[in-house]
Amino acid sequence: MTSAAARRDDVPTSMHERVVAAAAELTLEVGWAGVTMGKLAERVGVSRQTVYNEVGSKPQLAEEMVLAELFKFLAVVDAAFDRQPTDLVAAIREAAYGVLVLAGSNALLQAVVSQSYGAETELLPLLTTRNDALVEAASQAVHARIGAYPIALDERRIEAAVDMVVRLVLSHVIHPVGTPDDTADDIAWITGCTLRS
């Protein structure tokens, strides 16, 4: 998987990134069911074989699209941690808030979550029932950042707390039940109860 740092810019640079970005554009325009490798090749200006070489099958492309969107969210998380270098709970609160706000304005995510464009057939499960790669990537990113904070817990408990926070934020991304502000406050409170134990 490509590192978060390599995906910080919104402008795709590699052929792989161009193909994945074009797939996201096409999904918004014609729906996931309407995305074909032929249309994608035409959009990028390459052969169908090049598209297959870059992303493999359509299900693999779906996962790549979801992970590409994830890196936009991880950039928000990194920025929150950068702004709160001494207060872990404040950093997580700010990260959760930023992720929830971005989720509300992310067109591709909204298309998937609202189950429009036929996206639910392959894309929605990547955020819900088959979200292992997503949860793992997000957990690794958060875990890498919290090492800079003093936490009086063993590694197993820290991993459990990070997993809980990531899954909780993802749940609210998929099905928001309150404002980003209130939800971030609640997540910060839960974080404080676990990571400060």
Backbone torsions as a table, in degrees:
resi	resn	phi	psi	omega
1	MET	NA	144.4	179.5
2	THR	-72.7	142.2	-179.0
3	SER	-71.1	156.9	179.8
4	ALA	-60.9	-38.2	-177.7
5	ALA	-62.0	-33.3	-177.8
6	ALA	-74.0	-12.5	-175.9
7	ARG	-113.7	16.1	-174.6
8	ARG	-66.8	-35.8	-178.1
9	ASP	-77.8	144.4	178.7
10	ASP	-78.3	-14.3	-178.0
11	VAL	-89.5	114.7	179.8
12	PRO	-66.8	136.1	-177.0
13	THR	-110.6	-44.6	-178.7
14	SER	-83.0	163.8	176.5
15	MET	-59.4	-42.0	179.8
16	HIS	-57.2	-49.2	-179.8
17	GLU	-63.6	-38.3	178.4
18	ARG	-62.3	-42.6	-179.8
19	VAL	-64.6	-45.4	-178.8
20	VAL	-65.7	-41.7	178.2
21	ALA	-64.2	-40.3	178.3
22	ALA	-65.5	-35.6	177.6
23	ALA	-63.8	-39.4	177.8
24	ALA	-65.4	-42.4	177.8
25	GLU	-61.0	-45.8	-179.7
26	LEU	-63.9	-38.6	179.2
27	THR	-59.6	-41.3	178.8
28	LEU	-69.7	-31.0	-177.4
29	GLU	-82.3	-45.1	-172.5
30	VAL	-121.5	-1.1	-176.9
31	GLY	85.2	152.8	-176.9
32	TRP	-59.8	-38.7	-179.8
33	ALA	-62.6	-27.0	-179.3
34	GLY	-87.4	-5.3	179.0
35	VAL	-80.5	120.6	174.5
36	THR	-121.6	160.0	178.5
37	MET	-64.1	-31.1	177.8
38	GLY	-66.5	-46.8	177.9
39	LYS	-63.0	-39.5	-179.8
40	LEU	-64.9	-42.9	178.6
41	ALA	-61.4	-42.9	179.3
42	GLU	-63.4	-42.0	180.0
43	ARG	-61.8	-42.2	-176.8
44	VAL	-82.3	-22.7	-178.9
45	GLY	84.8	34.5	178.8
46	VAL	-132.4	178.2	178.0
47	SER	-79.5	160.3	175.3
48	ARG	-60.1	-37.3	-179.8
49	GLN	-61.5	-37.9	177.8
50	THR	-62.3	-41.5	178.4
51	VAL	-61.6	-47.7	178.5
52	TYR	-60.6	-40.0	179.2
53	ASN	-63.3	-35.1	-177.0
54	GLU	-78.9	-40.1	-172.4
55	VAL	-124.0	-4.8	-179.5
56	GLY	75.2	-133.9	-176.8
57	SER	-83.8	171.5	178.5
58	LYS	-63.2	-40.9	174.7
59	PRO	-61.1	-36.6	176.3
60	GLN	-66.2	-37.1	177.0
61	LEU	-62.9	-40.6	178.5
62	ALA	-58.7	-45.8	179.3
63	GLU	-64.1	-40.9	178.5
64	GLU	-62.0	-39.7	178.7
65	MET	-63.3	-44.9	179.6
66	VAL	-63.2	-43.8	179.9
67	LEU	-67.4	-34.4	177.0
68	ALA	-63.4	-39.8	176.4
69	GLU	-66.4	-36.4	179.9
70	LEU	-57.1	-39.6	-177.0
71	PHE	-64.5	-27.9	174.2
72	LYS	-65.4	-39.6	179.4
73	PHE	-71.0	-37.3	179.5
74	LEU	-67.5	-28.1	174.9
75	ALA	-64.3	-37.3	176.4
76	VAL	-65.4	-41.7	179.0
77	VAL	-62.9	-47.2	178.9
78	ASP	-58.3	-43.3	-179.6
79	ALA	-63.0	-38.3	178.7
80	ALA	-64.3	-43.8	177.9
81	PHE	-65.3	-36.8	177.7
82	ASP	-62.5	-36.2	-178.7
83	ARG	-78.6	-16.4	-178.4
84	GLN	-126.7	66.8	-172.9
85	PRO	-73.1	-12.3	-176.5
86	THR	-117.8	-8.2	-176.4
87	ASP	-126.4	101.4	-175.9
88	LEU	-63.3	-43.4	-178.7
89	VAL	-64.6	-41.0	177.3
90	ALA	-64.1	-37.7	178.6
91	ALA	-64.3	-44.0	-179.9
92	ILE	-68.5	-37.2	177.7
93	ARG	-62.6	-45.8	-179.8
94	GLU	-66.9	-37.9	177.6
95	ALA	-65.0	-45.3	179.6
96	ALA	-61.8	-43.9	179.4
97	TYR	-60.7	-47.5	-179.1
98	GLY	-62.1	-41.3	178.7
99	VAL	-63.9	-43.5	-178.4
100	LEU	-67.2	-37.7	177.1
101	VAL	-66.3	-45.9	178.9
102	LEU	-62.0	-39.2	179.7
103	ALA	-59.8	-36.9	-179.3
104	GLY	-69.0	-19.6	-177.7
105	SER	-114.0	0.0	-178.2
106	ASN	-82.3	110.3	-172.8
107	ALA	-61.5	-42.2	-178.4
108	LEU	-66.6	-44.7	178.2
109	LEU	-60.2	-44.3	179.0
110	GLN	-61.7	-38.1	178.0
111	ALA	-64.0	-40.0	-179.7
112	VAL	-70.2	-48.6	-176.1
113	VAL	-65.7	-36.6	-179.5
114	SER	-78.5	-1.6	179.4
115	GLN	58.8	30.8	176.5
116	SER	-88.9	171.7	176.3
117	TYR	60.4	16.9	-177.7
118	GLY	70.5	14.1	-175.1
119	ALA	-67.2	-26.8	-174.0
120	GLU	-61.3	-23.5	-175.9
121	THR	-63.7	-37.1	-179.2
122	GLU	-128.1	-28.3	-173.3
123	LEU	-87.2	-44.6	-176.9
124	LEU	-58.5	-43.1	177.7
125	PRO	-59.0	-26.1	177.8
126	LEU	-67.8	-18.9	176.2
127	LEU	-99.5	-14.2	-173.5
128	THR	-121.5	-86.3	-172.1
129	THR	-78.1	-23.0	179.5
130	ARG	-121.4	47.8	-172.6
131	ASN	-98.0	22.2	-176.2
132	ASP	-56.2	-46.9	-178.1
133	ALA	-64.3	-38.9	179.3
134	LEU	-64.6	-50.2	-179.4
135	VAL	-63.4	-41.7	-179.5
136	GLU	-63.6	-45.1	-179.4
137	ALA	-64.5	-43.9	179.8
138	ALA	-66.7	-41.8	179.7
139	SER	-63.0	-42.5	178.8
140	GLN	-61.8	-41.5	-179.2
141	ALA	-64.7	-44.4	179.6
142	VAL	-68.3	-43.7	-179.5
143	HIS	-59.8	-38.7	179.0
144	ALA	-63.3	-32.2	-177.7
145	ARG	-81.9	-33.2	-174.0
146	ILE	-76.6	-10.4	177.1
147	GLY	-61.7	-19.6	-179.4
148	ALA	-80.6	-6.8	-177.0
149	TYR	-107.9	144.7	177.3
150	PRO	-73.7	120.8	179.2
151	ILE	-131.2	122.8	-176.6
152	ALA	-89.8	53.4	179.0
153	LEU	-134.4	154.4	176.3
154	ASP	-76.5	166.7	-173.3
155	GLU	-59.3	-37.9	-179.5
156	ARG	-62.4	-42.6	-179.6
157	ARG	-70.0	-36.8	177.6
158	ILE	-63.6	-45.6	179.0
159	GLU	-61.3	-39.6	178.4
160	ALA	-64.7	-41.5	-179.8
161	ALA	-65.8	-43.2	178.7
162	VAL	-63.0	-45.3	178.4
163	ASP	-58.5	-43.0	179.6
164	MET	-62.3	-45.3	-179.0
165	VAL	-64.6	-45.5	-179.2
166	VAL	-61.1	-46.8	-179.1
167	ARG	-66.6	-34.2	178.5
168	LEU	-67.7	-45.3	178.1
169	VAL	-62.7	-45.2	179.3
170	LEU	-59.6	-39.9	178.0
171	SER	-59.6	-42.0	179.8
172	HIS	-74.9	-25.4	173.2
173	VAL	-65.9	-44.4	-177.9
174	ILE	-72.9	-40.3	-176.4
175	HIS	-138.0	79.0	-179.4
176	PRO	-66.7	136.2	179.6
177	VAL	-119.0	-5.4	178.8
178	GLY	-148.4	-174.2	177.4
179	THR	-73.8	155.3	175.7
180	PRO	-55.8	-36.4	-179.2
181	ASP	-64.1	-50.5	-179.3
182	ASP	-65.4	-42.8	-179.7
183	THR	-63.6	-41.9	178.2
184	ALA	-63.3	-38.7	176.2
185	ASP	-60.5	-44.1	-179.5
186	ASP	-65.3	-41.7	179.2
187	ILE	-65.6	-38.1	177.3
188	ALA	-64.1	-40.5	179.1
189	TRP	-63.1	-46.4	178.3
190	ILE	-62.5	-40.4	177.8
191	THR	-61.2	-44.7	179.1
192	GLY	-60.5	-38.5	179.7
193	CYS	-68.0	-30.1	-176.6
194	THR	-94.5	-51.2	-174.0
195	LEU	-77.2	-17.1	177.5
196	ARG	-98.1	9.2	-178.6
197	SER	-72.5	NA	NA
